């Protein structure tokens, strides 16, 4: 495995995003053209980059969102009120081609989980929601996400994403488990 220094930080206005290439033209276009606008002008999402020695290795864009208890299975909604519930929404997540296969997608997701835990402490948060592209559903399932709505329909010329959810309780248990392993 290659050795390189990685650092998470918020996207900065002067970051050079033009060379980022993950292999998905929609994600590349979003990051190169729209991530800055969404963050600095419209304030509808914040992108966090995983910065490597030679540039941006990956990014995750998050925003506050909501779901309703009726969207969740009985096991997940466990005594939740029947009104909109706060969640952290992962809008986009991608790793540059030069860094794929090194587990950085999981690192970006783990960073998002930390943001959800901070959100819980500050404002309230019941979990993390992602609109997973069809090719990413298995990745999220392996990490504990469950599907909320069936994948169906299209958005213009592309398939509609699969809405997936992971409860904050599940994230907290995973974090506690890792902490125990590291303490031994």
VENCORKA-V730162 format. One record per pair of residues at least 12 apart in sequence whose ideal C-beta (glycine too) atoms are under 10 Angstrom apart, sorted by the first residue. I is the first residue (numbers start at 1). J is the second residue. Records with the same first field share a line. If there is no record, write none. Layout:
# VENCORKA-V730162
I = J ; J
This chain:
# VENCORKA-V730162
1 = 101 ; 102 ; 103
2 = 52 ; 98 ; 99 ; 102
3 = 53
4 = 52 ; 53 ; 54 ; 57 ; 99 ; 102
5 = 51 ; 52 ; 53
6 = 50 ; 51 ; 52 ; 53 ; 57 ; 58 ; 99 ; 102 ; 104 ; 107
7 = 49 ; 50 ; 51 ; 52 ; 53 ; 57
8 = 48 ; 49 ; 50 ; 51 ; 58 ; 59 ; 60 ; 107 ; 108 ; 110 ; 111 ; 114 ; 115
9 = 48 ; 49 ; 50 ; 51
10 = 39 ; 46 ; 47 ; 48 ; 49
11 = 31 ; 35 ; 36 ; 38 ; 39 ; 40 ; 45 ; 46 ; 47 ; 48 ; 49 ; 51 ; 56 ; 59 ; 61
12 = 36 ; 39 ; 40 ; 47 ; 49 ; 51
13 = 36 ; 39 ; 40
14 = 36
15 = 31 ; 35 ; 36 ; 47 ; 49 ; 51 ; 55 ; 56 ; 59
16 = 32 ; 55 ; 56
17 = 30 ; 31 ; 32 ; 33 ; 35 ; 36 ; 47 ; 49 ; 55 ; 56 ; 59
18 = 31 ; 32 ; 33
19 = 32 ; 54 ; 55 ; 56 ; 96 ; 98
20 = 32 ; 35 ; 49 ; 55 ; 56 ; 57 ; 58 ; 59 ; 94 ; 95 ; 96 ; 97 ; 98
21 = 94 ; 96 ; 97 ; 98
22 = 58 ; 59 ; 92 ; 93 ; 94 ; 95 ; 96 ; 97 ; 98 ; 99 ; 100 ; 105
23 = 94 ; 95 ; 96 ; 97 ; 100
24 = 92 ; 94 ; 133 ; 135 ; 136
26 = 92 ; 94 ; 133 ; 158
27 = 59 ; 61 ; 92 ; 93 ; 94 ; 95 ; 133
28 = 94 ; 96 ; 97
30 = 47 ; 59 ; 61 ; 91 ; 92 ; 94
31 = 47 ; 49 ; 56 ; 58 ; 59 ; 61 ; 92 ; 94 ; 96
34 = 47 ; 61 ; 92
35 = 47 ; 49 ; 59 ; 61 ; 91 ; 92
38 = 61 ; 63 ; 91 ; 92
39 = 61 ; 63
43 = 63
44 = 61 ; 63 ; 64 ; 91
45 = 61 ; 62 ; 63 ; 64 ; 89 ; 90 ; 91 ; 92
46 = 60 ; 61 ; 62 ; 63 ; 64 ; 91 ; 115
47 = 59 ; 60 ; 61 ; 62 ; 91 ; 92
48 = 60 ; 61 ; 62 ; 93 ; 108 ; 111 ; 112 ; 115
49 = 61 ; 108
50 = 95 ; 96 ; 99 ; 104 ; 105 ; 107 ; 108 ; 111
52 = 96 ; 98 ; 99 ; 104
54 = 96 ; 98 ; 99
55 = 96 ; 98 ; 99
56 = 94 ; 95 ; 96 ; 99
57 = 95 ; 96 ; 98 ; 99 ; 100 ; 102 ; 104 ; 107 ; 108
58 = 93 ; 94 ; 95 ; 96 ; 99 ; 100 ; 102 ; 104 ; 105 ; 107 ; 108 ; 111
59 = 92 ; 93 ; 94 ; 95 ; 96 ; 108
60 = 90 ; 91 ; 92 ; 93 ; 94 ; 95 ; 105 ; 107 ; 108 ; 109 ; 110 ; 111 ; 112 ; 115 ; 130
61 = 89 ; 90 ; 91 ; 92 ; 93 ; 94 ; 112
62 = 88 ; 89 ; 90 ; 91 ; 92 ; 93 ; 111 ; 112 ; 115 ; 116 ; 119 ; 128 ; 130
63 = 87 ; 88 ; 89 ; 90 ; 91
64 = 86 ; 87 ; 88 ; 89 ; 119 ; 123 ; 125
65 = 84 ; 85 ; 86 ; 87 ; 88 ; 89 ; 90 ; 91 ; 125 ; 128 ; 129 ; 131
66 = 83 ; 84 ; 85 ; 86 ; 87 ; 89 ; 126 ; 129
67 = 80 ; 84 ; 85 ; 86 ; 87 ; 89 ; 126 ; 127 ; 129 ; 148 ; 163 ; 165
68 = 80 ; 81 ; 82 ; 83 ; 84 ; 85
69 = 81 ; 82 ; 83 ; 84 ; 85 ; 126
70 = 82
71 = 85 ; 129 ; 148 ; 149 ; 163 ; 165
72 = 85 ; 126 ; 127 ; 146 ; 148 ; 165 ; 167
73 = 146 ; 147 ; 148 ; 165
75 = 146 ; 167
76 = 126 ; 127 ; 146 ; 148 ; 165 ; 166 ; 167 ; 169 ; 170
77 = 126 ; 167
78 = 167 ; 169
80 = 126 ; 167
85 = 124 ; 125 ; 126 ; 127
86 = 116 ; 119 ; 120 ; 123 ; 124 ; 125 ; 126 ; 127
87 = 116 ; 119 ; 124 ; 125 ; 126 ; 127 ; 128 ; 129 ; 130 ; 165 ; 166 ; 167 ; 168
88 = 112 ; 113 ; 115 ; 116 ; 117 ; 118 ; 119 ; 120 ; 125 ; 126 ; 127 ; 128 ; 129 ; 130 ; 168 ; 171
89 = 112 ; 116 ; 128 ; 129 ; 130 ; 131 ; 163
90 = 108 ; 109 ; 112 ; 113 ; 115 ; 116 ; 128 ; 129 ; 130 ; 131 ; 132 ; 140 ; 145 ; 164
91 = 129 ; 130 ; 131
92 = 130 ; 131 ; 133
93 = 105 ; 108 ; 109 ; 111 ; 112 ; 130 ; 132 ; 133 ; 136 ; 139 ; 140
94 = 108 ; 136
95 = 107 ; 108
105 = 136 ; 139 ; 140 ; 143
106 = 139 ; 142 ; 143
109 = 128 ; 130 ; 139 ; 140 ; 143 ; 145 ; 166
110 = 143 ; 171 ; 174 ; 175 ; 178
112 = 128 ; 130 ; 166 ; 171
113 = 127 ; 128 ; 143 ; 166 ; 168 ; 170 ; 171 ; 172 ; 174 ; 175
114 = 171 ; 175
115 = 128
116 = 128 ; 129 ; 166 ; 168 ; 171 ; 172
117 = 168 ; 171 ; 172 ; 175
119 = 168
120 = 168 ; 171 ; 172
124 = 168
125 = 168 ; 171
126 = 165 ; 167 ; 168 ; 169
127 = 145 ; 146 ; 165 ; 166 ; 167 ; 168 ; 169 ; 170 ; 171
128 = 140 ; 144 ; 145 ; 164 ; 165 ; 166 ; 167 ; 168 ; 170 ; 171
129 = 145 ; 148 ; 163 ; 164 ; 165 ; 166
130 = 143 ; 145 ; 161 ; 162 ; 163 ; 164 ; 165 ; 166
131 = 155 ; 160 ; 161 ; 162 ; 163 ; 164
132 = 145 ; 147 ; 151 ; 161 ; 162 ; 163 ; 164
133 = 151 ; 158 ; 159 ; 160 ; 161 ; 162
134 = 151 ; 158 ; 159 ; 160 ; 161 ; 162
135 = 159
136 = 161 ; 162 ; 164
137 = 151 ; 161 ; 162 ; 164
140 = 162 ; 164 ; 165 ; 166
141 = 162 ; 164
143 = 164 ; 166 ; 170 ; 174
144 = 164 ; 165 ; 166 ; 167 ; 170 ; 171 ; 173 ; 174
145 = 162 ; 163 ; 164 ; 165 ; 166 ; 167 ; 170
146 = 163 ; 164 ; 165 ; 166 ; 167 ; 170
147 = 162 ; 163 ; 164 ; 165
148 = 162 ; 163 ; 164 ; 165
149 = 161 ; 162 ; 163 ; 164 ; 165
150 = 162 ; 163
151 = 163 ; 164
